[in-house]
Amino acid sequence: MRNEEIYHIDSMGEMLTQFPEMTKKEIIAQAEQNALQMMDDGHLDEFETIASVERLKAYVESYSKSIRKMIDQVPEKEYKKSNVVFSMRNTGDRLDYMQDDIYEKLSNQLKERADLLKVAYKSTDAIYDADGVQVPKVGIKTHGGEVLTIKF
């Protein structure tokens, strides 16, 4: 798809009709099936394809965000349209725990301790904290893995 083709998004209307009444699970299954089929057919280069898909994803996310801003209420508590349920929800208040001196002190101590544990893990020598207590070498909770990163 060339740049000028994506900007004349009459095709967004066309795209919106591609998933009539499909559930999220059905869309995911269809997408996986289509991706495998297209790659198996050998018609697409995987890097060109993922580059285009990432651009499309950014476009659709921005499009959705813009539309969401226009909706400030729903007609009913739970409004169903096109097999999708819409509702408003209050996200709730978040307390500012850092206003409490004790909480802030403990939070800072935890951060400092985490930093010390990282140093001890990487060090070949024994590391001691400010009280003279040896800092243990903690184990790995979750091993890191290789992931594909995409930037544009």
N, C-alpha and C positions, 0 to 999 in steps of 0.2 A: 504494500500500500504506500503510495507516494504521499508526501506532505500535503499537497493540494487536495488530495482525495479525502483525507481525514478532516480537513477544515470545512468541507461542504457536507456537514453532517445532517443531511436529510437521512443519511444512512443510520444515524442514531435511532431514528424512528423505526427503521427497518430492523436494527439490532434489537430494539426493545420487544419486537414481536417474535423473536426467535425462541423465547422461553415461555410460551403461554402456559400458565397454570402449573408449571413444573415446580416440584419441591426443591429445596436446597440439595438434598441427597441425590435427586435425579439429575440436577444440573452438574453436580460434581462428577457423578458417574459418566454422564454424557461427555463432559470435558476430558476426562481421563481416556475414555474410549476414542474420542476424536483425535487427541494428541498421539496416542499409540498408533492409530490407523495412519495418520499423516506421516509420522516418522517411519513406520514400516513400509509405506509406499515409496519412501525415498524422494518425495517431491520437495521436501523442505530441508533447509539447513537449520540444525537445532539452535545455533547461536543467533542467526537472523530471526528465527521464529520467536525465541525467548525475548530478544530485544524488542520486537514488535509487540509482543504480549505485555511486556512491562510498560511500554508506552501507553498501550490501550488501557491497562489497569490504572495507571496514573490519571488518564483522561476520565475513565468511568468513576473513579473515586472522587475526583474534583467535581464532576457532573452531579453525582449523588449529594455531595456536601452542599453544593449550590441549591439544589432542590430542597434539601432538608431545612435550609435556612428560611425557606418560604413557608414552611409548615410550623405554625406556632400552637396549633391545637388540632385534635381529631374529633370528628363528629360524635363519636360515642366513646365509652371507656375503652373498649377494644373494637376497633374498626377493621373489618375484613374486606379486602379488595384484591382481586386477581390471585386468590389463594395465599395472600400474605396478611398477617395480622399487624396492625399499627396501634400503638398505645403511647401515652405520655407517661413518663416516670420521673419522679423527683430523685435526683442523685444523692440527696442527703447532704448534710453539713459535715465538713471535715474539721475536726478540732486541731488547733495549733498547739501541739504538745510542747513545742520548743519554748513556749512562754513560761513553762514551769522550769525553774532553775534546776531541780533535782533531775527531771527527765532530760534536760539538755546536757547536764554533766554526765549522766549515765550513757547517753547516746554518743557523746564525744569519746568517752572511755571505751565504748565498744568499737568505735571506728579505729581508735589508736591500737587497741588490742588486735583487731583484724590485720592492721598494717604490720604489727610486730609478728604475728603468726605467719604472714607472707614472707617476711624477711627470714624467719627461722626455717621455713620450708625450703627456701632457695639457698640457704647457707650450709656450708660443709662444717662449720664450727658451731659450738653450742652458743646460743643466744640467751641472755638474761634480761629480765625486765627491771624496772626501777627499784623493785623490792629485793633484787638479788635472786629471784626464783627463775630457774631455767625454763625457757619457753619451749613447749613440746613441738615436735614436728607433726602437725596434723595430717591426716590422709586426704586423699582427693575424694570429694563428694560426687562430682560428676566430671567425667573426662570430656575434654573438648574434642570437637571433630571438625573436619573440613566442610565448609559450606560455600556454596557459590554466591558471590556478591555481585550485584549488578548496579551500576551507577550510570546515569546519563544526565 
